[in-house]
Amino acid sequence: MRNGHPWRVSGIMQRSYEVSSGKHTGKRKISKRGRSRIRNLLYLAALGTVKKQGIMHAYYTRLLGNSLHKTSALVAVARKLLKIIHAVVRDECMYVREEKEVEQKAA
């Protein structure tokens, strides 16, 4: 991407926000900044990768273990996927999983 990072264009923020006022704690929502089509596709891709046999399942469960809300954890997974996609396109190479991730999954 020219002039910036791809997550700025997509609107994938590190944390989702919640609408709350006073004692009322609202529902968490994903930021509406950026391109909605890209954001929706990344969110759906994140849902697919956090399944039990998915490549991001261990990362997702670690985020949930750190007391992160499910929506925020999915946004973090989507952002990580976007970073991987950006690196693959930028470097014009194939995606290869790290050996550390494969060993952890096998154990």
N, C-alpha and C positions, 0 to 999 in steps of 0.2 A: 504494500500500500504506500502510496505517496503521501507525504505530509502527515505522518501520524501512525497510530497503532490501529489495527483492525477492530479492536473492541470499542473504540470510540465511535466508529461508523455503525457498528451493530447495536450499540446500546446495552451491551452486556456489562453490568456493573458488578463490582466485587461483592456487594451485599444488596439484598433487596430492601425495600423500605416498607414501613407499615404506617397506616393512617390511624392516628390515635389522638385523643384529646382528653386531657384531665385524667380521670381514673379509667376511662375506656381504652382498652387495648385493642387496636384494630387488626384486621387481617393483613398479612404480609403480601406485598405485590412486587412484581418485577418492574423495574424502571421502564418508562415508555419512551425514553430517549433513543435516538438512532433509528435505523431501518427495521420496521416491524417484521418484515418477511425473513430477513436474516436472523433476527432474534428468535422468532418462532421456530425456524428450522434448527437452530442450534439447541434450543430447549428440547425439541423432540428427539434430536440426536443424543442429547444428554440422558433423556429418559431411557433410551435404548441401550446405552452403554453402562448404566448402573444396575442392570438386572443381574441376577445371581452369577451368571457366567460371563458377564460383560467385562470389557477391558478396564473400566473405571469403577468397578464394584468396590474394590479395596479402598480406593481413594474416597469414595462416597461414604462408606461405612466409617472411615476414619474421621471424616468431617462431622458425621452425626455423633460419633463418640466424643467429639470435642464440644458437644452441646450446641451445635449449629442447627438452625431450623431447616426442615427438609427443602423448602423453597430456596433458601440461601445456599444450601449445599448443591442443589441442582444448578443454580446460577454459577457457582464456582466450577462445577464440572463442565458446564457449557463454555465458560471462559477458557478453561484449560484445553478443551477440544479446539477452540478457535486459535489458541496459541500454537497447537500442534499443526493445524491446517496451514496457518500462516508460515510456519517454519518449513513445512514440506514444499509449499509453493515457492517460497523465497529461495530455498536452496536447491530446488529442482531435484529432489531425491525421494526415495521411497521411505515410508514410515516403518521403523523397526522398533519393536518394544524393547525396553531396557531389560537386561538379564535379571536385575534385582526384582522387578515386578513379576517376571515369570517364575522365579524361585519362590517368592512369597505365595503365589497362587497355588503352586504345586504342594507346598507344605501344609 
